[in-house]
Amino acid sequence: MKKVGNHNSFSKILFFCLALMLSFTTISFAQDVAKGKELFNSNCAACHKLDGVSTGPALRGVVDRHDGNVEWLHKWIKSSSSLIKSGDAAAVKLFNEWNKVVMNDFPGLSDEDIDNILAYTSEEKAAPAPTGDVAGGAAGQSNNDGVSNIIVLGALVVVLMLLVTMLFFVKRVLNKVVEVNGLTPEVRKSIPLCTAFVKNKFLVIVSVIVLVLFGSYFAYGWMMQVGVDQGYEPVQPIHFSHKIHAGDNGIDCKYCHSAARSSKTSGIPSLNVCMNCHENINEFTGEAGKDYGKYTPEFYTAEIQKLYDAVGWDPSTNKYTGKEKPVKWVRIHNLPDFAYYNHSQHVNVAGLECQTCHGPVEEMEIMRQHSPLTMGWCIDCHRKTDVKLESNEYYAKIHKELSEKYGVEKLTVAQMGGLECGKCHY
């Protein structure tokens, strides 16, 4: 009798192989999409957006808009100019619709690269997540809470120790009074503690001196903090991440704060400076695999939209509407009116980096006041900082005289008159 194989076992094996193939296909597709995103950002993002109009049309769903004609898209991406010259109807129509602007050719992209880009543009747009008042929650925390609690706790411990010490002295005095006068326990109990303390002039004088000294110390410390806003971290009307701009993207501080090179103040950058980049960057995608904490890409994209509302920019038409809204920025660094500080003198002449005074700005998600900006802090810097005399055009003459006549090669700012009152005060 002929043996018949186990059909159930064969079906199970076939099903397992199909499932394994599908799983590998899914993984491969996910990798293709990730690579496609990288290729899109490096080759296409300068002129195209996924969901908005830029120099060229939005590219999300571009395969469906061309009826799935992937072969034609390959030819268009590699050499759109050749396709137009050949008289291809679809190419000529697209060329005329976009003001006869010729798209850059990408002959270096392989078919696989183009397929990866098309796979990325074929993904459905994710629903926006609720952003909430993330900036407000982040900025509501004070950096100095821990320090303040420690100071208060330390003061309470000191006061408690003083009270215990005083009670110990009072007890010793009462014992001596009992011994000298031969008082009975009943009479001893009838003497109020406060009466015994007041009658002891030594304890009263010591207590008063201690209280005056500690009271003066804490009063002086409190008054010295008036007007010092170190750690001040206000919520701005438009969230601006120095961490992303100056840190991740490496944008130089003086690109936005250009006035720092030639003016007393660094100035608040005009929103036109922001639009130099954000005319084409209307959404935040973030780096793959990078953790942005409580801030989501949707949150940053919503902040970019606030910028558009302020300058009156319509990303769908790539045109200004003329409807502008003023942005009420909150000032962070603010010196008293009687204190003079010149950014250009420190940035150009002294050659200081912005981080010297403003701290690691490239690591700050929300901008804060890093330094105390007090008179003592400035004086300490002038006492320790050497003036860059050599190869400094501003100090060329004085450097020549000092080095030739006196053999001096190093001078601090203080030695050159940096502590004179008139240097910083009107």
VENWOVEN-V342277 format. One record per backbone hydrogen bond with DSSP energy under -1.0 kcal/mol. NH is the residue of the N-H (numbers start at 1). CO is the residue of the C=O. Records with the same first field share a line. If there is no record, write none. Layout:
NH = CO + CO
This chain:
10 = 6
11 = 7
12 = 8
13 = 9
14 = 10
15 = 11
16 = 12
17 = 13
18 = 14
19 = 15
20 = 16
21 = 17
22 = 18
23 = 19
24 = 20
25 = 21
26 = 22
27 = 23
28 = 24
29 = 25
30 = 26
31 = 27
32 = 28
33 = 29
34 = 30
35 = 31
36 = 32
37 = 33
38 = 34
39 = 35
40 = 36
41 = 37
42 = 38
43 = 39
44 = 40
45 = 40
47 = 44
48 = 44
54 = 56
56 = 47
59 = 49
60 = 50
61 = 121
62 = 59
65 = 61
66 = 62
67 = 64
68 = 63
69 = 66
70 = 68
73 = 69
74 = 70
75 = 71
76 = 72
77 = 73
78 = 74
79 = 75
83 = 79
84 = 80
85 = 81
86 = 82
87 = 84
88 = 83
92 = 88
93 = 89
94 = 90
95 = 91
96 = 92
97 = 93
98 = 94
100 = 95
101 = 98
106 = 77
109 = 106
114 = 110
115 = 111
116 = 112
117 = 113
118 = 114
119 = 115
120 = 116
121 = 117
122 = 118
123 = 120
134 = 132
137 = 133
138 = 134
139 = 135
140 = 136
148 = 144
149 = 145
150 = 146
151 = 147
152 = 148
153 = 149
154 = 150
155 = 151
156 = 152
157 = 153
158 = 154
159 = 155
160 = 156
161 = 157
162 = 158
163 = 159
164 = 160
165 = 161
166 = 162
167 = 163
168 = 164
169 = 165
170 = 166
171 = 167
172 = 168
173 = 169
174 = 170
175 = 171
176 = 172
177 = 173
178 = 174
179 = 175
180 = 176
181 = 177
182 = 178
183 = 178
188 = 184
189 = 185
190 = 186
196 = 192
197 = 193
198 = 194
199 = 195
201 = 199
204 = 200
205 = 201
206 = 202
207 = 203
208 = 204
209 = 205
210 = 206
211 = 207
212 = 208
213 = 209
214 = 210
215 = 211
216 = 212
217 = 213
218 = 214
219 = 215
220 = 216
221 = 217
222 = 218
223 = 219
224 = 220
225 = 222
226 = 223
228 = 225
231 = 369
232 = 229
243 = 364
245 = 241
246 = 242
247 = 242
248 = 243
249 = 244
251 = 245
255 = 252
257 = 253
258 = 256
260 = 257
261 = 258
263 = 259
273 = 270
275 = 271
277 = 274
278 = 274
279 = 275
280 = 277
281 = 277
290 = 287
295 = 292
300 = 296
301 = 297
302 = 298
303 = 299
304 = 300
305 = 301
306 = 302
307 = 303
308 = 304
309 = 305
310 = 306
311 = 307
312 = 308
313 = 308
314 = 319
318 = 314
319 = 314
321 = 312
325 = 310
329 = 327
339 = 336
340 = 424
343 = 264
344 = 263
346 = 342
347 = 343
348 = 344
349 = 344
350 = 345
352 = 346
356 = 353
358 = 354
359 = 355
361 = 359
363 = 360
364 = 361
369 = 232
378 = 374
379 = 375
380 = 376
381 = 377
382 = 378
383 = 379
384 = 380
385 = 381
387 = 411
389 = 387
392 = 389
395 = 392
396 = 393
399 = 395
400 = 396
401 = 397
402 = 398
403 = 399
404 = 400
405 = 401
406 = 402
408 = 402
413 = 385
414 = 382
417 = 414
418 = 413
420 = 417
423 = 420
424 = 421
425 = 421
